[in-house]
Amino acid sequence: MEKRTLSPRKIVKTNGKLLYDEGTKSFSRIRLKKEIIEEFPQLRERRSSFSYELKFFRDSEELERMIKKLGKEENMPILMWLYKESY
């Protein structure tokens, strides 16, 4: 199976919530908001299959090395922050 990167046309910033999934008994579901779907209309293709790759860096030096490598690739990453909210 060939993977092709989906590329945005503009900068998208949105906030959302992680949803609890009973099957995995964890907060493991991310619902993509309207802004993301509008920017990546391919995600509406029901017969297509999509995947993701997540990279977690333990320190800023590792991240900086990866950013330097990204300058040589055509793929653009999505930055995502995870927060624990208190009420």
C-alpha positions as a LaTeX table, in Angstrom:
\begin{tabular}{lrrr}
\hline
Residue & $x$ (\AA) & $y$ (\AA) & $z$ (\AA) \\
\hline
Met1 & 0.00 & 0.00 & 0.00 \\
Glu2 & 1.36 & 3.40 & $-0.97$ \\
Lys3 & 1.09 & 6.30 & 1.46 \\
Arg4 & 0.60 & 9.81 & 0.11 \\
Thr5 & 0.80 & 12.82 & 2.37 \\
Leu6 & $-2.22$ & 15.08 & 2.58 \\
Ser7 & $-1.11$ & 18.70 & 2.30 \\
Pro8 & $-3.03$ & 21.71 & 3.62 \\
Arg9 & $-3.63$ & 24.78 & 1.49 \\
Lys10 & $-3.44$ & 27.18 & 4.43 \\
Ile11 & $-2.53$ & 27.24 & 8.12 \\
Val12 & $-5.25$ & 25.66 & 10.24 \\
Lys13 & $-5.50$ & 26.14 & 13.99 \\
Thr14 & $-8.26$ & 24.45 & 15.92 \\
Asn15 & $-8.93$ & 23.11 & 19.40 \\
Gly16 & $-10.82$ & 20.00 & 20.34 \\
Lys17 & $-11.29$ & 17.35 & 22.98 \\
Leu18 & $-10.09$ & 13.80 & 23.34 \\
Leu19 & $-13.02$ & 11.41 & 23.68 \\
Tyr20 & $-13.20$ & 8.40 & 25.99 \\
Asp21 & $-13.42$ & 5.08 & 24.15 \\
Glu22 & $-15.13$ & 2.27 & 26.05 \\
Gly23 & $-13.42$ & $-0.41$ & 23.95 \\
Thr24 & $-9.90$ & 0.63 & 24.96 \\
Lys25 & $-10.94$ & 2.15 & 28.30 \\
Ser26 & $-8.90$ & 5.27 & 27.56 \\
Phe27 & $-9.10$ & 8.73 & 26.06 \\
Ser28 & $-8.03$ & 7.54 & 22.62 \\
Arg29 & $-10.47$ & 9.10 & 20.16 \\
Ile30 & $-9.85$ & 12.34 & 18.36 \\
Arg31 & $-12.74$ & 13.83 & 16.45 \\
Leu32 & $-11.57$ & 16.01 & 13.58 \\
Lys33 & $-13.28$ & 19.37 & 13.48 \\
Lys34 & $-14.89$ & 21.09 & 10.51 \\
Glu35 & $-11.79$ & 23.26 & 9.84 \\
Ile36 & $-9.64$ & 20.16 & 9.35 \\
Ile37 & $-12.17$ & 18.43 & 7.10 \\
Glu38 & $-12.49$ & 21.57 & 4.98 \\
Glu39 & $-8.72$ & 21.76 & 4.58 \\
Phe40 & $-8.37$ & 18.04 & 3.78 \\
Pro41 & $-11.45$ & 17.20 & 1.67 \\
Gln42 & $-9.95$ & 13.79 & 0.85 \\
Leu43 & $-11.03$ & 12.72 & 4.35 \\
Arg44 & $-14.62$ & 12.67 & 3.10 \\
Glu45 & $-13.87$ & 9.78 & 0.72 \\
Arg46 & $-15.72$ & 6.88 & 2.33 \\
Arg47 & $-14.08$ & 4.18 & 0.26 \\
Ser48 & $-10.55$ & 5.41 & 0.98 \\
Ser49 & $-8.33$ & 4.31 & 3.81 \\
Phe50 & $-6.28$ & 6.74 & 5.90 \\
Ser51 & $-3.57$ & 6.26 & 8.48 \\
Tyr52 & $-1.31$ & 8.42 & 10.58 \\
Glu53 & 2.20 & 8.43 & 11.92 \\
Leu54 & 2.89 & 9.87 & 15.36 \\
Lys55 & 6.39 & 10.80 & 16.49 \\
Phe56 & 7.08 & 11.68 & 20.09 \\
Phe57 & 10.36 & 13.38 & 20.98 \\
Arg58 & 11.75 & 13.17 & 24.50 \\
Asp59 & 13.67 & 16.43 & 24.33 \\
Ser60 & 14.00 & 19.55 & 22.22 \\
Glu61 & 17.34 & 18.44 & 20.72 \\
Glu62 & 15.71 & 15.37 & 19.15 \\
Leu63 & 12.93 & 17.55 & 17.79 \\
Glu64 & 15.41 & 20.05 & 16.34 \\
Arg65 & 17.26 & 17.25 & 14.52 \\
Met66 & 13.98 & 16.05 & 13.04 \\
Ile67 & 13.01 & 19.57 & 11.94 \\
Lys68 & 16.30 & 19.89 & 10.06 \\
Lys69 & 15.56 & 16.61 & 8.26 \\
Leu70 & 12.05 & 17.82 & 7.39 \\
Gly71 & 13.49 & 20.67 & 5.36 \\
Lys72 & 14.68 & 18.08 & 2.85 \\
Glu73 & 11.31 & 16.30 & 2.56 \\
Glu74 & 8.06 & 17.33 & 0.95 \\
Asn75 & 5.91 & 16.13 & 3.85 \\
Met76 & 4.63 & 18.72 & 6.30 \\
Pro77 & 3.95 & 17.62 & 9.87 \\
Ile78 & 0.97 & 18.51 & 12.02 \\
Leu79 & 1.88 & 19.80 & 15.45 \\
Met80 & $-0.39$ & 18.64 & 18.24 \\
Trp81 & $-0.34$ & 19.41 & 21.94 \\
Leu82 & $-2.06$ & 17.26 & 24.55 \\
Tyr83 & $-3.51$ & 18.98 & 27.63 \\
Lys84 & $-5.16$ & 17.72 & 30.80 \\
Glu85 & $-7.94$ & 20.13 & 31.66 \\
Ser86 & $-9.00$ & 20.91 & 35.20 \\
Tyr87 & $-12.47$ & 22.12 & 36.07 \\
\hline
\end{tabular}
